[in-house]
Amino acid sequence: MVSTPAFDPADPTWLAHRYDMAADSLLFRHVPHAMHAAGPFLTDELVGGQPEIIAPRAASVEAARGNAGAIHFLFHSAFCASTLLVRALDIPGHSMGLSEPVLLNDITGIHRRGERRGTELAHLLDDALLLLARRWTPAEAVVVKPSNILAGLMTPMMALRPDAHALLLHAPLREFLLSVARKGLWCRLWARELLEGLLRENLVDLGFEARDYFRLSDLQVAAVGWLAQQRLFIALAERFPDRVRTLDSESLLADPAATLKALADFSMLPAAAAAGGDLAGRAVFSRHSKSGADFSVEARKQERAAATAAYGDEIDKVHDWTLAVADTAAIPLVLPNALLPPAGAR
């Protein structure tokens, strides 16, 4: 049996997992490196049984400050292989990917409820980013993939970390709708929860009145959420053109090695990661990002073909409707600042 090391706020194996605003304290759980690959997200389903320590926020941040390194962000629209990519960024000695740390969800909730604003919220977010940026080895960068409920905090995160780079990974509209349809009831409910959160933060401006949302189908609701995120991604890419790149899921899956090489060229990965390793051969690209089962691009195509046969008519109608809404709202369907050149140019 491997013993749990003594608590040290500078040690990244002690994951800063939750924030208690009333006590201004942090719940740390001991999550060794190998456990990060054992599940898709850093939720209680994965880490909830791990040893825990509750410690004051200010003292923990101060103790960790000396071990904070470079941090970058993988923002995403959902159903775009973001979990697959963040696992691929676990390259020992070069980079570490953190998949949807719940600490950032806690701060998103505080932001949405208006419990901290302005400077207080910025300090809290800054402290969280410092704790997540603790280095696993001296040369490693950390890439954080937040949950996409964090959309309203993307700009503050980039402003707080002027050396950070970000990739905006998204699913093309039709692929997004296909994923929502084929994943069933729970995913259609998730799409409504996503839109609810965006509305609470006043991040949706498509010309609808509040009552209009009750008249939309599940896939129309999903499409509205997709458009709202698309607008946020465009705004972020235009505000930080030198530090933000965009990529769609189909380009990633078509050439994952080119994606990782481009991320190294973009300084989201240390250059040595591309020079010293076989990026194309990373095993994560042959496993399902959620279940860990064997998976392939061909299997993915078969899944989508079956879903298209079942839901194609509904998707076609909602897709056309969404194009009309996007045109009226002047939202481009193609994001700027592409990480990879068009397929024909590679």
C-alpha positions in Angstrom: 0.0 0.0 0.0 1.3 3.5 -1.0 1.1 5.9 1.9 -0.4 9.4 1.5 2.2 12.1 1.8 1.9 14.8 4.4 -0.2 17.7 3.2 1.8 20.4 1.4 -0.1 23.1 -0.4 2.8 23.4 -2.9 2.4 19.7 -3.9 0.1 19.3 -7.0 -0.9 15.8 -5.9 -3.0 17.6 -3.3 -5.7 18.8 -5.7 -7.5 22.0 -4.7 -10.9 20.5 -5.1 -13.6 22.7 -3.5 -13.9 26.2 -2.1 -16.0 27.0 1.0 -16.9 30.7 0.8 -18.3 31.0 4.3 -15.0 29.7 5.9 -12.8 31.0 3.1 -11.2 27.6 3.1 -10.2 25.0 0.5 -10.9 21.3 0.5 -7.8 19.5 -0.9 -7.9 15.8 -1.9 -4.8 13.7 -2.6 -5.0 12.8 -6.3 -1.8 11.2 -7.6 -0.8 11.6 -11.2 -2.0 8.2 -12.3 -5.5 8.8 -11.0 -6.1 11.7 -13.5 -6.2 9.2 -16.3 -8.7 6.9 -14.5 -11.8 9.0 -15.2 -13.0 11.7 -17.5 -13.4 14.5 -15.0 -12.0 15.5 -11.6 -15.4 15.2 -9.9 -16.3 13.3 -6.7 -17.1 10.2 -8.8 -13.3 10.0 -9.4 -11.7 11.6 -6.4 -14.4 11.7 -3.7 -12.9 8.8 -1.8 -9.4 10.2 -1.6 -7.7 11.5 1.6 -8.7 15.1 2.3 -7.5 18.2 4.1 -9.3 21.4 4.8 -7.0 24.4 4.9 -7.3 28.2 4.9 -7.3 29.8 1.5 -4.8 32.6 2.1 -2.2 30.4 3.8 -2.6 27.7 1.2 -2.1 30.1 -1.7 0.9 31.7 -0.1 2.6 28.3 0.5 1.9 27.2 -3.1 3.1 30.4 -4.7 6.7 29.3 -5.2 5.7 26.2 -7.2 3.2 27.8 -9.6 4.2 27.5 -13.2 2.8 28.2 -16.6 -0.9 27.6 -17.1 -2.9 27.4 -20.3 -6.6 26.8 -21.0 -8.6 24.5 -23.2 -12.1 26.1 -23.5 -14.7 24.0 -25.3 -18.3 23.8 -26.4 -19.0 20.1 -25.3 -19.1 17.0 -27.5 -15.9 18.1 -29.2 -13.3 15.6 -28.0 -12.0 18.0 -25.4 -11.7 15.3 -22.8 -9.7 13.2 -25.3 -7.4 16.2 -26.0 -6.8 17.1 -22.4 -5.8 13.5 -21.7 -3.4 13.6 -24.7 -1.8 16.6 -23.0 -0.6 14.4 -20.1 2.9 14.1 -21.4 5.2 13.4 -18.4 8.0 15.9 -18.1 6.3 18.3 -20.5 2.7 19.0 -19.7 -0.2 18.0 -17.5 -3.9 18.3 -18.3 -6.5 18.9 -15.7 -10.0 17.9 -16.7 -12.8 20.0 -15.4 -11.6 20.8 -11.8 -14.6 21.4 -9.6 -12.9 24.3 -7.9 -13.6 26.4 -11.0 -17.3 25.3 -10.9 -17.6 26.6 -7.3 -16.2 30.0 -8.4 -18.6 30.0 -11.4 -21.5 29.4 -8.9 -20.3 32.3 -6.7 -20.1 34.5 -9.8 -23.6 33.6 -11.0 -25.2 34.1 -7.6 -23.4 37.5 -7.3 -21.8 36.6 -4.0 -18.4 38.0 -5.0 -17.9 40.7 -7.6 -15.2 42.9 -9.0 -11.9 42.8 -7.2 -13.0 40.1 -4.7 -14.0 37.7 -7.5 -10.8 38.4 -9.4 -8.7 37.6 -6.3 -10.6 34.4 -5.7 -10.2 33.4 -9.4 -6.5 34.3 -9.3 -5.9 32.2 -6.3 -7.7 29.2 -7.9 -5.6 29.5 -11.0 -2.4 29.7 -9.0 -3.3 26.4 -7.2 -4.2 24.7 -10.4 -0.9 25.8 -12.0 1.4 24.0 -9.4 4.1 22.3 -11.4 4.3 18.5 -11.4 7.9 18.6 -12.6 10.1 21.8 -13.0 9.6 22.0 -16.8 5.9 21.1 -17.0 3.2 23.4 -18.1 -0.4 22.8 -16.9 -3.3 22.9 -19.3 -6.7 23.3 -17.6 -9.9 22.2 -19.3 -12.7 23.9 -17.4 -16.3 22.8 -17.6 -18.1 24.8 -20.3 -20.4 26.3 -17.6 -17.4 28.6 -17.0 -17.9 30.5 -20.3 -18.6 33.8 -18.5 -15.2 33.7 -16.8 -13.0 33.0 -19.9 -12.1 36.6 -20.4 -11.2 37.3 -16.8 -9.0 34.2 -16.7 -7.1 35.3 -19.8 -6.7 38.8 -18.3 -5.4 37.4 -15.0 -2.8 35.3 -16.8 -1.2 37.5 -19.5 1.3 34.6 -20.4 -1.5 32.0 -20.8 -2.6 30.7 -24.2 -6.0 29.2 -24.9 -7.4 26.8 -27.4 -11.2 27.1 -28.2 -12.3 23.7 -29.2 -15.8 23.3 -30.5 -18.0 20.9 -32.4 -19.4 22.0 -35.7 -23.1 22.8 -35.4 -24.4 19.6 -37.1 -22.1 17.4 -35.0 -23.2 19.2 -31.9 -26.9 18.7 -32.6 -26.2 15.0 -33.6 -24.5 14.4 -30.2 -27.3 16.0 -28.2 -29.9 13.9 -30.1 -28.2 10.5 -29.9 -27.2 10.9 -26.2 -30.9 10.9 -25.3 -33.0 12.5 -22.5 -30.2 13.3 -20.1 -28.3 15.3 -22.7 -31.4 17.2 -23.9 -31.9 18.2 -20.2 -28.2 19.2 -20.0 -28.7 21.5 -23.1 -31.5 23.3 -21.2 -29.3 23.6 -18.1 -26.5 25.1 -20.2 -28.8 27.6 -21.7 -30.2 28.5 -18.3 -26.7 29.3 -17.0 -25.9 31.4 -20.0 -29.2 33.3 -19.6 -28.5 33.9 -15.9 -25.2 35.6 -16.9 -26.8 37.6 -19.6 -24.6 35.9 -22.2 -27.4 35.3 -24.8 -28.4 38.1 -27.2 -30.2 36.6 -30.2 -33.4 38.6 -30.2 -35.6 36.2 -28.3 -37.9 37.2 -25.6 -37.9 35.2 -22.3 -41.2 33.4 -23.2 -39.8 32.3 -26.6 -37.5 29.8 -25.0 -40.5 27.8 -23.7 -41.6 27.3 -27.3 -38.3 25.8 -28.5 -37.7 22.1 -29.0 -34.8 20.4 -27.2 -32.5 20.7 -30.2 -33.5 24.3 -30.8 -32.5 25.0 -27.2 -29.2 23.2 -27.8 -28.6 25.3 -30.9 -29.2 28.5 -29.0 -26.6 27.5 -26.5 -24.2 26.6 -29.3 -24.7 30.1 -30.9 -24.2 31.9 -27.6 -21.0 30.0 -27.0 -19.9 30.7 -30.6 -20.3 34.4 -30.1 -18.4 34.2 -26.8 -15.6 32.3 -28.5 -15.4 34.8 -31.4 -15.2 37.7 -28.9 -12.4 36.0 -26.9 -10.4 35.2 -30.1 -10.8 38.8 -31.3 -9.8 40.3 -27.9 -6.7 38.1 -27.5 -5.6 37.4 -31.1 -2.0 36.5 -30.2 -3.0 34.2 -27.4 -6.1 32.4 -28.6 -6.5 29.7 -31.3 -9.6 27.8 -32.4 -10.1 24.3 -33.6 -13.1 22.1 -34.5 -13.5 18.5 -33.3 -13.4 17.1 -36.8 -10.0 18.6 -37.6 -8.6 17.3 -34.3 -9.8 13.8 -34.9 -8.7 13.8 -38.5 -5.1 14.6 -37.5 -4.4 14.6 -33.8 -0.6 14.6 -34.3 -0.8 17.8 -36.3 -2.9 19.3 -33.5 -0.4 18.5 -30.8 2.5 19.8 -33.0 0.5 23.0 -33.6 -0.1 23.4 -29.9 3.7 23.1 -29.3 4.3 25.7 -32.0 1.7 27.9 -30.2 3.5 27.5 -26.9 0.7 25.6 -25.2 3.1 22.6 -25.0 6.8 22.9 -24.4 8.7 22.6 -27.8 10.5 19.6 -26.4 7.3 17.6 -26.2 7.0 17.7 -30.0 10.7 17.2 -30.5 11.2 14.3 -28.1 8.0 12.2 -28.4 5.8 10.4 -30.8 2.7 12.6 -30.6 1.0 10.7 -33.3 1.2 7.4 -31.4 -0.3 8.6 -28.1 -2.6 5.8 -26.9 -5.4 8.0 -25.8 -6.5 8.5 -29.4 -7.5 4.8 -29.6 -9.6 4.8 -26.4 -13.0 6.3 -25.7 -12.4 9.4 -23.6 -15.3 8.7 -21.1 -15.4 4.9 -20.8 -11.8 4.0 -21.7 -13.0 1.3 -24.1 -11.2 0.8 -27.4 -12.4 3.3 -29.9 -11.6 4.5 -33.4 -12.6 7.1 -35.9 -14.4 4.4 -37.9 -16.4 3.4 -34.8 -17.3 7.1 -34.3 -18.5 7.3 -37.9 -20.8 4.3 -37.4 -22.3 5.9 -34.3 -23.0 9.0 -36.2 -24.5 7.2 -39.1 -26.9 5.4 -36.8 -27.9 8.6 -35.1 -28.4 10.4 -38.4 -30.7 7.6 -39.5 -32.7 8.0 -36.3 -32.8 11.8 -36.0 -31.7 13.2 -39.3 -35.0 14.9 -40.2 -35.1 16.7 -36.8 -31.5 17.7 -37.1 -31.9 19.0 -40.6 -34.8 21.2 -39.7 -33.1 22.6 -36.6 -29.8 23.1 -38.5 -31.6 25.2 -41.1 -33.4 27.2 -38.4 -30.1 27.8 -36.6 -28.4 29.1 -39.8 -31.3 31.6 -40.1 -30.9 32.8 -36.5 -27.1 33.0 -36.9 -27.5 35.1 -40.0 -30.0 37.5 -38.3 -27.7 37.8 -35.2 -24.6 38.2 -37.4 -22.8 35.2 -35.8 -20.2 33.6 -38.1 -20.3 29.8 -38.1 -16.5 29.6 -38.6 -14.3 30.8 -35.8 -11.3 33.1 -36.4 -7.6 32.3 -35.5 -7.6 28.7 -36.6 -4.9 26.5 -35.0 -4.6 24.4 -38.2 -4.7 25.4 -41.8 -7.6 24.1 -43.9 -7.4 20.4 -44.6 -6.6 21.1 -48.2 -3.6 23.2 -47.3 -1.9 20.6 -45.1 
